[in-house]
Amino acid sequence: QVQLVESGGGLVQAGGSLRLSCAASGRTFSSYVMGWFRQPPGKQREFVGGISWSGSITRYADSVKGRFTISRENAKNTVFLQMNSLKPEDTAVYYCAARNGRYTIPNGANDYDYWGQGTQVTVSS
């Protein structure tokens, strides 16, 4: 079992930056692939990106590639989502998720085992 708590969301102007954090409980954080998803208003949850257990492999959705960066600090049981050059279409509730495993980073929400409660990100134009 792992519990996830996101933080760092808020209101930002277009072109600005935010850094989201996801703190995990438990002593086996390094056994999990971590993912970030988002759910825009009125839309389905979508994959943003993910990171392997060691941080050596990352995967991003095309819509955020080059603007968002995922990293993790296993010693602190934390994964980060650095978001730069934000656009109004990035407005969503952002969720972190954990998947048992070390290397495979799926983009389907059903492939992840644990979820945080989400944090709101609003980008104004």
Stockholm file with secondary structure:
# STOCKHOLM 1.0

chainA/1-125         QVQLVESGGGLVQAGGSLRLSCAASGRTFSSYVMGWFRQPPGKQREFVGGISWSGSITRYADSVKGRFTISRENAKNTVFLQMNSLKPEDTAVYYCAARNGRYTIPNGANDYDYWGQGTQVTVSS
#=GR chainA/1-125 SS CCCEEEECCEEEETTCCEEEEEEECSSCGGGEEEEEEEECTTSCCEEEEEECTTSSCEEECTTTTTTEEEEEEGGGTEEEEEECSCCGGGCEEEEEEEEESSSCCCCCGGGCCEECCCEEEEEEC
#=GC SS_cons         CCCEEEECCEEEETTCCEEEEEEECSSCGGGEEEEEEEECTTSCCEEEEEECTTSSCEEECTTTTTTEEEEEEGGGTEEEEEECSCCGGGCEEEEEEEEESSSCCCCCGGGCCEECCCEEEEEEC
//
